[in-house]
Structures are given as C-alpha cells and as structure tokens.
Amino acid sequence: MAGLRTSLTRILEEYREAVAEPFAQHPLASFIRKNAPTAVTTALDGQLGSFKIEGSAGAGNWATVPWISVFDLTVTDTATRGYYIVYLFHHLEPIVHLSLNQGTTAVRKEFGSHCRNQMRSRSELIRSRVADLTGQFRHSEISLGSNKSLPLDYEAAHSFGVSYHLSNMPSEDKLIADLRGMASIYRALTFRGGIDQTDENLRDDVSADNALTESRRYRLHRRIERNSSVAALVKKRLGCRCQACGLDFSERYGEIGDGFIEVHHLTPLSSLAEDTIVKYSIETDFAVLCANCHRMIHRWIDPSDLQGFTAKLKSRL
C-alpha cells in the first residue's frame, strides 16, 4: 500500500501528462479517487474520529486542480460547502498545497460576484480564531497556476497551510506530522466556532472563560446533532421511534410524520474539548428522541444517561 509521500509524489509526477490522455478509467484518476485517500486515512490513523477522506481528479473530465480532502462530518461532507483540509495540486508546476480551505461553491451561490471577498473575509476569521495554533504553517497566499474560476476561488478561500515541491518533498514522517497538526487545528477551529461570525460576540455574553468554553461545547454538541448526514445514518440504523417515550410521529400524525425524529448526541458536554476526536458509533454515541424528550434530556442531570432518563420518565407514566 502506497504511503503519503509516495502518493503525493506519484500525482505530481504523472498528472500533467495524464491530462493529455482519455479520462475514463485512467489509472491515475482511479489512484487519486481510491489509493491516495487510503494513504491519507492511514496517516491519520488514531485521529480519524468523524473524518471522511475523499479524492477527485475530475467529474467526467480531468480537473484543472485535482484534490484530496479531509472532511469533518461535524462541519461538512462535501467540498462544496463548509471548511476542510485539502491537498490542492498546482495546475502547471509539481507543487501541492496542504490547505485549510473552504467550500467555494456554496459561497459563490450565495454571494455571486462578491464571493471571493467573502472567502477572504472568512479566511481572516479562521486565522484569527486559531492564530495561537498555526505557527508551523504559512499564512501567505497560494497559487494554483490557473485563471479558471474554481482554482481562483480556492486561492481566495485558503486560510493557512504548507506547500511541497516535488524536488524537495519532505519525509513521510514530516508529511504525517503536518497532516496531523492540521487535523488538530481543524478540530480546534470547529470548537471555537468555525466560520460562524455570531460567535465573535460570544465573549460579550458570558462572564468568564469557563462560561465561554461551556457555550462553545454546547454549540459543538448541537452542531453534531443537527448534521444532516449524521442524522440520516442514525435514523437509518436506529429508526424513528423515540427511544425514551416510544412516540412514532408517523403513527400519531400520519404521512406528514414519516421519518421525523430528532437525533441526540450522547457524549457528555464535559468531554468535548478543542482536541476532542468526535466519534460516530451510531449504536453507542447517539439516540433518537422526540422533540419533547430531546429538550428534557438536556435538562437531565446527565444528558448522556439515556437509560436513567427513560427509567425516570416511565416511573411518572
């Protein structure tokens, strides 16, 4: 199995010649989609948690800039929205950038011709939120060697990172250390509010740092519960009947209640911290609850104690 250094090197060596060949079933395109993400997954071994790794050489045709991304499912599961870690390969030169970047498609759709200003503004916000953690990475702009829209968007959306040239590719250990360092900052960024600008005023609403931390923990907790891709997996595995009171909305309300249920993240808030690896074991880390039970369990002495909460509820019925 190819390591991280071998994978990045192969793409840098072969991509510019490969794009002159038919895209369909090309071995390098397959390598970028399958083998390279596996190398990234292996490099993050023990730190994966909720990370999803994906590579793309294009959709139907060669991409101007191929990429390999690391998505935290708490934030996003796609390169089109949110923020994520990504290896971006230069269009013309044998250079790859490890970048904390953003989903540019959603920003472009929302802000139109002003999208790059918004991307740069969000990049500034990201840098300010984790300024104390990014010493090993560069904050300078990156170049991807193309005047096409998407590469220029990636350049505007870049927050910080490190660049590698084929002629001076670091060791496997250094590449892994950089990737793991980026993953730790990625988790801290999410804990600190990500690109949610409303969090900038959070300190004005609390009286002490511990209150700020608790508020951030709660926000992260709710972000996990409201993540649509996670909710879909939980409902598929656990069903849509409230695990506390037994309510099934389809039985109560008919077809308008089909598939309706809320997802509760059982991990205690006290265990969520900047360096938390948020895990997604559907059977042990989540429950499905009706809206009332979900709100009440958050008032329970231990919101992670579904069994105790259910027993208390039943004792009152």
N, C-alpha and C positions, 0 to 999 in steps of 0.2 A: 504493500500500500504506500502510495506517494506521501511524503511528508509535506509540511507547509512550504519549506524552501523550494523543494523540487516542483511543487505545483505552481507556485508563482513564477519560477524560472521558466517552466515549460510554456506557460501562457505568453510571457514576454518574448520568448524566443520564436514562437510559432504563429502568433496571432496575425501579424501584418502580412505574412504570406498566405495564411489560411483564408483571409477575406477575399482573395482573388479566386478562390475555388468555390464550388457549389456548397451552400449552407446545409442543405438537407442531409442528415445522417453523417455529417462530418465528424471525425473522431475527436477533434479539439473542442468542438461545440459540446459534444457529449461529455468530455472531460470536465469542462467548465460547469456544466449542469450537475454532474454526479460526483466525480472524483475530487475535484477541488473543494467543494463544500464538506466532503468527508474529512479532508485534511484539516480544515478549519475546526470541525467538530472535535477531532482528536486533539488538536492543540488546546482547545478549551475544556478538555476532559476534567471533570470535577468542578467546573464553574458553569456548566451549561444552564441548569435550572430551567427557566422558561424560554430559553433561546431557540430560535428557529434559524437554520442556516440555508441559504439559497444562492445559486449562481445562475447567471444569464449571459449568453453570448448573442442574444437577439431573439426575436419572435418572428420566424419565417424568413428573415434575412439577418445578415451579420450586423451586430450592434456597432455603432461608432465607438462606444466605450463599453466594453464588457465589464461585468462586476460580480463580486461575491459579497453577499450581505449577511449580517448578523442582526436578526430582529428579536427584540424582547417583546414577547407576546403581551406583556402588560401595556406596551406602548403601541405596537403595530405588528401586522403580519405580512406587510407588503411594502415594496419600495416606493409606492405612490403617495404615502402619507406618513405622518409622524416623524420620528427621528431614529437613526440607527447607525450601526457601524458598517462600513463598506470598504472593500478594496476596489478602487477605480483604476483601470488601466488606460494609460495615455494613448491617444489615437495614433500618434506618429512615432513616438520615441519609446525605448524599452524602460519605461518608468511606471511604477504602480504606487498609488497613494492609499495609505490606510487612513480613512477619514471618518470623523463623526459628522454625518451628513443628515439631510432632511428629505422627506418625500416631496419632491418638487411638483408632481402632477396636481395634487390637491391644492397647493398654494397657488399655482398658475390658474387653476379653475376659479378660485375664489377672488384673486386679486388682479387677474388679467395682466395688462401691460406694466403694472406696478409690482409684479410678483417678485422680481429679483431684489428690489428694495426691501420687501417684506422678509425675504430669505436672509438677507444680510442682517436685518434687524434681529431676527430670531437667532442667527449665529452669534451676534453680540450678546444676546441674553444668555445663550448656552455657555459662552465663555465666562461670563460674569458669575454664573451660578457654580461653576466648578473651577474657578481660577486657582484655588489653592491645591488642586489635584493634578493639573496638566503640565507640570514642569518638564516632564520628559518629552512632551510633544510640541510641535511648532504651531503657532497661530497664524503664520503667513498664508497668503493666498496660494492656491494650487492652479496649475494649468493642465488642461486635458488635450490641447492641440487641435481643437476643432471649433469652428464658428457655428456649428449647428445648435439648435435651441437647447436640447437636453443637456449636452456637455456644459454649455454655458450656465445652465441652471444649477448643475452640480457644483460648478466653481463658486457660484454665489451662495450656495447653501452649505458650503464647507465651513466647519467651525474650528477644528484643530486636528492635528494628526502627524503623520510622518511619511516621508517619501523614500522609496527604494529604487535605485538604478541597477539594471542588470549587471553592469560591470563592477558593482560594489555591493552585491547582495549580502546582507548580514547572515550570521549563522542561524541555524534552526532555533537554538535557544534564545537568541536575541529577538527573532521574529515572534516566537511564542510569548516571550515576556512583554513585548509591545502589545500584542493582541489581548493578552490577559489584563494588562494595565488599562487598555481602552475599555474592556468589558467592565472592570471595576468602576471606572468613571461613568460609564453608561448607566450602571445601576444607581450610582450616587446622584446623577443628574435627574433621574426619574423620581427618586426620593425627595429631591429638592424642588420639584415642581415642573421639570421638563421645560417645555416651551409655553406653559400656561402663564400668561402675563398677570393674571389675577393674583398669583402667588407673590408677586413683588410687594403687595401691600399687606401681606400676611403678618409681618412683624408688628405692624401698627395695631393689629387686633389682639395681640397677646401681650402678657406682662413679663414673660421670662423665656429664656431659651428652651427650657424643658416643655413649656406650653407650645412653642413653635414646633418642636420635634413631634409632640403628640398630634398636632394638627396635620403635620406632613405625613405621619404614619396613617392617620385616618384617610387622608386623601389618596394615598397609595392603595390602601385597603379597598376603597370604593372604586378606584380605577381598575383594580383586578376584577372586582365583581361585575363591573359594567362592560368589560371587554367582550365584544360580540363573538369573537372566535372561541374564546374560552367558554362562554356561556353556552354556545352551541354544542361543544364537546360534553359539557357537564349534563345538559338536558338529554343528549343522546344516550349517555351512559346511565343516568340516574332517573330519567323520566321527568314528568311534570306534576307529580303529586307531592304536595307539601310533606316533608319528612317529619314535621312536628305535629301538625293538626290533621293531616290527611286530606286536606282540601284539594280537589282537582277542578280547575276552572272550567274545563270543558263539560264536566258533569253538572256544574252549577249554572253556567251561562250558555251552554251550547257551543256552536261552532266558533263564536267570537272568542271563546276562551281556549281554543285549541292551541297548545304549545306555549301557553302563558304561565310563567313561573319566574321567580327571582332566584339568582344564584348567590349563595352566601359563602364567603371565604373564611374557612375555619381557623387559619393561622392567627394566633393571638397578636394583637397590635404591638404588644411589648417586644415581640421578637422581630419586628420589621425595623431594619436599620439601613443605613446607606450601603453597607456591604452585604446586605441580605441577598442570597440566591433564592428567588421566589420559585418554589417548585409547584408542579402541576400534576399531582397524583389525584385523579378525579375521585377515586374512592375514598381517599383519606383527607384531602385538603379542601373539599367542597361539599356543600349540601344544597338541596333545592327547597325553597321555602316560599309560602305565600307572602304577600306584601306585609300583612299584619305581623305574622310570626317573625319575618325578617327584621322589622323595626323593633320588635320586642326583644329579640335575642341580642340586639346591640345594646339593650339596656340591662341585660342579664349580667350577673356578677362575672361570668366568664363566657364571652360570646363564642369561644371555641368548644364549649361543652354542650354539644347538641343533645347528648343523652340526658344530661341533667336538666336542661331546659325543657325537653319533651316530657320528662317524668313530672316536672313541676306543673306543666300545662295540663297533663292528664289528671293530676290529682285535684284539679279545680273543675274538671268537666263533670 
